Amino acid sequence: MTTRPEMWGSRGATSSTHWLASAAGASMYDHGGTAFDAAVAAGLVLQVVEPHLNGLGGDVSIVFHDAATGTTRAICGQGPMPATASIEGFQALGLATVPGSGLLAATVPGAFGAWMRLLEEHGTLPLRTVLEPAVHYATTGVPLLPKAAEMIAAVQPVFAEHWTESGRVFLDRDGRAPRAGQRWRNPYLADTYRRLLAEGEANGRTREGVIRAASDAFYRGFVAEIVDDYVTGNAVLDATGDTHAGLLTGQDLARWTADEEATLTLAFGDRVVHKAGPWTQGPVFLQQLALLDGIGSTDFLGADYVHRMTEVTKLAFADREAWYGDPRFTDDLTPWLLDPDYNRARAALVGDTASLDLRPGVIAGRQPRLPDLPLGELEPTDPPWLVQLREGIPVTVPVALLATQTSGDTCCATAADDRGNLVAATPSGGWLKSSPVLPGLGFPLGTRGQMAWLDAGHPNALVGGKRPRTTLSPTIVERGGRGELAFGTPGGDQQDQWTLQAFLAHTAFGLGLQESVEAAAFHSDHVPTSFAPRRAAPGVITVESGVGRDVITALEARGHTVKVVPDQTLGKVCFSAVGTDDSCRAAASPNGNQAYAITR
């Protein structure tokens, strides 16, 4: 039995990490829109209702299937580091890593440009229609999520004393943090949306022209001007406990565009799985599939299944650590990483016991390079607000629990329609705790730069104008030349573990979509995290208690250190799907009681 039904519709489906975003997306079908319109509407609403997990100043990775052309493509909403950023510049400040919060880690905010490109080139509805739900909720207010309230309370001293523009947006007139469930408004963000729309409509004569002009207003207009005036001219408190000005300029925004590009693919049975390139961690999903040949013959969620999945994850993610980076700046080695012969040799490394080593492979005769940096830890005596700033992702749990924390850092929006179109997107960054709110705009910048290494020889080394490797990793699946599945989840480094489990539950073990997202989940904590302060727990696997005591005991006997967490705490996988009869289905994880699937 599932806690929710698998949703069915004849016109369209939307599944996202917040019910209001899913409702906004589904409402686009009532206007005659497509999955592209639905995904954009949902993504913009997520910026309002989950401000602790994403924002207008953040980033997004989008993959989509266009039924009219039969193609699946990716849109990069990950902006690069400022042109003037350099390893030497950070080292001159006495830094060994890029701070996890503040202005130094700010990249070009790519989310708005990516959503606008998807809407302009593939959507059908006018910008006003698609943007209206986000404007409405920012203006009239939404019930503040408990995790958002906890996050605001955790950094309230920073907002009250240092990031006063953030205080204007997130604290009341007396400087107090809002309560969970309280109706919270962001009129500054609403005004920003309205101004983007107004400038779009004033300068564009067609539907596409309005969208393009609104994007120009962001990247070459008033938003870029405020970024240019504020970031480099103001030293603000950041994760170091000191103050620094940032590097991002209006010119950095002006020279950037959201690119559409080919996806990476892997055949899995009669399906073809699509992911974005190695500027994301997406290829690890494909490599895990390549390493898991025959996994369907094991008992689902049995000890053999969990052990093999975990050991394969360690190998694929070790290759991520050694080889991934922006392919515009470093060699793209994914053809070798996905080569069948390479993965047969890699799969032979999986033994009967847990590996405690980080084992990237040798590629084309090249030796792997792992970053030569110490893993960071927080001082338990640090004040809570500084602990929060030093954490590269949003967490609201005590320091002692951070090694096993399960908080998400991201959102997800998926959509499908009766024409066969599919969209999967994972918006993130621009979190309320990541950076000060920009004056008058109602949103902060993202801090994705923290993912780049200050190690010049590494593929993910920090370089001006280069995209830091991101964890954002949505998925599209085709079957028989048609789009079938669109899915994703929040969860940082765990995204391509939790979504892989849900995908295999459905495709290899025959579970329904809703059954798949509700099945007990687990993940490996073996590989260093992508976020400051870079932790690793070799040999540790975190499992939901629903896997069962017998399986946990068997895993421990194989050398795994097992951390058990309550059921329905790992991941928030969202599915949208198209059936062979053009019907639409959707499912959403019940974890956290906020992700919902809605169909028409």
JOJOHU-V649068 format. One record per pair of residues at least 4 apart in sequence whose ideal C-beta (glycine too) atoms are under 6 Angstrom apart, sorted by the first residue. I is the first residue (numbers start at 1). J is the second residue. Records with the same first field share a line. If there is no record, write none. Layout:
# JOJOHU-V649068
I=J / J
This chain:
# JOJOHU-V649068
2=514 / 515 / 518
3=590
6=512 / 513 / 514 / 587
7=586 / 597 / 599
8=585
9=13 / 584 / 599 / 600
10=583
11=29 / 418 / 600
12=29 / 417 / 584 / 600
13=416 / 576 / 584 / 586 / 599
14=22 / 25 / 26 / 38 / 42 / 415 / 598
15=414 / 574 / 575 / 576 / 586 / 588 / 597
16=21 / 22 / 42 / 413 / 574
17=411 / 412 / 572 / 595
18=49 / 50 / 594
19=596
20=45 / 49
21=42 / 45 / 46
22=596 / 598
23=598
24=41 / 42 / 45 / 133
25=38 / 41 / 42 / 415
26=598 / 600
28=33 / 37 / 38 / 41
29=33 / 600
31=125 / 129
33=37 / 124 / 125
34=124 / 417 / 421
35=415 / 416 / 417 / 421 / 423
36=118 / 122 / 123
37=123 / 125 / 130
38=415
39=413 / 415 / 423 / 425
40=115 / 118 / 119 / 130
41=130 / 133
42=413
43=115 / 413 / 425 / 427
44=134
45=49 / 133 / 134
46=50 / 54 / 411 / 427
47=55 / 56
48=134 / 137 / 138
49=142
50=54 / 411
51=55 / 432
52=148 / 151 / 394 / 431 / 432
53=411
54=58 / 411 / 427 / 428
55=430 / 443
56=112 / 443
57=109 / 430 / 443 / 444 / 445 / 446
58=111 / 428 / 429 / 430 / 446
59=77 / 78 / 110 / 111 / 429 / 446 / 448
60=77 / 111 / 114 / 425 / 427
61=276 / 280 / 426 / 472 / 474
62=75 / 114 / 118 / 425
63=74 / 274 / 424 / 474 / 476
64=423
65=72 / 422 / 476 / 483
66=71
67=419 / 420 / 421
72=263 / 274 / 476
73=260
74=261 / 263 / 276
75=114 / 117 / 118 / 258 / 260
76=259
77=110 / 111 / 114 / 258
78=110 / 467 / 470
79=107 / 108 / 109 / 110 / 256
80=108 / 465 / 466 / 467
81=85 / 107 / 449 / 464 / 466
82=247 / 248 / 252
83=252 / 464 / 465
84=247 / 464
85=247 / 464
86=464
87=454 / 456 / 462
90=95 / 454
98=105 / 449 / 450
99=104 / 105 / 238 / 239 / 240
100=239 / 392 / 450 / 532
101=238 / 239 / 389 / 434 / 447
102=238 / 239
103=231 / 236 / 246
104=244 / 246
105=447 / 449 / 450
106=246 / 248 / 445
107=448 / 449
108=252 / 253 / 256
110=114
111=427
112=218
113=215 / 258
114=258
116=120 / 211 / 215
117=121 / 258
118=122
119=123 / 211
120=208 / 211
125=129 / 130
126=207
127=131 / 200 / 210 / 211 / 214
131=135 / 193 / 197
134=193
135=190 / 193
136=140
137=142
138=186 / 189 / 190
139=190
141=183 / 184 / 185
143=181
144=148 / 149 / 178 / 182 / 184
146=180
147=396
149=178 / 180
150=396
151=394 / 396 / 433
152=170 / 177
153=177
154=388 / 396
155=159 / 385 / 388 / 433
156=160 / 177
157=161 / 385
158=162 / 163 / 385
159=163 / 166 / 167 / 170 / 171
160=167 / 175
162=237
163=436
165=436 / 437 / 439
166=170 / 436 / 437
167=171
169=186 / 188 / 437 / 442
171=175
172=176
178=182 / 184
186=442
188=442
189=442 / 443
192=441 / 442
196=214 / 217
199=217
200=204 / 210 / 213 / 214
201=210
203=213
204=209 / 210 / 213
205=209
216=220 / 221
217=221
218=223
219=224 / 253
220=224 / 254
224=250 / 253
225=250
226=230 / 438
227=231 / 250
228=249 / 250
230=234 / 438 / 439
231=246 / 248
232=245
234=245
235=243 / 244 / 245
236=243 / 436
237=243
238=244
239=389 / 390
241=386
248=252
263=274
264=275 / 277 / 283 / 334
265=272 / 274
266=273 / 286 / 289
267=272
268=273 / 289
271=477 / 479
272=478
273=477
274=476
275=282 / 285 / 286
276=280 / 282
277=327
278=283 / 324 / 327 / 334
279=326 / 467
280=470 / 472 / 473
281=320 / 471 / 473 / 496
282=473
283=334
284=316 / 317 / 320 / 496
285=496 / 500
286=338
287=316 / 337
288=312 / 316 / 500
290=343
291=312 / 343 / 347
292=312
296=508
298=304 / 305
300=509
301=520 / 547
303=307 / 551 / 554 / 555
306=522
307=558
310=524 / 541
311=350
313=317 / 497 / 524
314=355 / 524 / 526
315=346
317=527
318=358 / 359 / 360
319=323 / 337 / 360 / 361
320=324
321=370
322=360 / 368 / 369 / 370
323=333 / 459
324=469
325=330 / 459 / 460 / 469
326=466 / 467
327=332
329=463 / 466
330=459
333=337 / 363
334=338
336=342 / 363 / 364
343=347
346=361
353=558 / 559
354=539 / 558 / 559 / 560
356=538 / 539
360=368
369=457 / 458
371=453 / 455 / 458
375=534 / 535 / 536
376=533 / 534
378=387 / 390 / 399
380=399
382=386 / 387
387=399
388=433
390=533
391=395
392=450 / 531 / 532
393=409 / 492 / 531
394=409 / 431 / 433
395=405 / 407
397=401 / 405
401=405
403=537
404=542 / 563
406=569 / 570
408=490 / 491
409=492
410=426 / 428 / 490
411=427
412=426 / 488 / 489 / 574
413=425
414=424 / 486 / 487 / 574 / 576
415=423 / 576
416=422 / 576 / 577 / 578 / 584
417=421
418=582
420=482 / 483 / 578
422=476 / 483 / 486
423=486
424=474 / 475 / 476 / 486 / 487 / 488
425=474
426=472 / 474 / 488
428=472
429=446 / 448
430=443 / 444 / 446
434=444 / 447
435=444 / 445 / 447
436=444
437=444
448=468
449=468
450=532
451=468 / 469 / 530
452=460 / 462 / 468
453=458 / 460 / 461
454=462
455=461
456=461
460=469
471=492 / 493 / 530
473=495 / 496
474=488
475=487
476=486
477=484 / 485
478=483
479=484
483=578
485=577
486=576
487=499 / 575
489=495 / 498 / 499 / 571 / 572 / 573
490=572
491=495 / 498 / 571
493=529 / 530
494=498 / 523
496=500
497=523
498=521 / 571 / 573
499=573
501=521
502=516 / 517 / 573
503=507
504=508
505=509 / 511 / 516 / 519
506=511 / 516
511=515 / 516
513=575 / 587
514=587
517=573 / 587 / 589
520=544 / 546 / 547
521=544 / 570 / 571
522=543
523=542
524=541
525=537 / 540 / 542
526=538
528=534 / 536
529=534 / 535
539=561
540=561
541=560 / 562
542=563
543=547 / 562 / 564
544=565 / 567 / 570
545=564 / 567
546=567
547=551
552=562
555=560 / 562
556=562
565=569
568=590 / 591
572=589 / 591 / 592 / 595
573=589
574=588 / 595
575=587
576=586
577=585
579=583
584=599
586=597 / 599
587=597
588=595 / 596 / 597
589=595
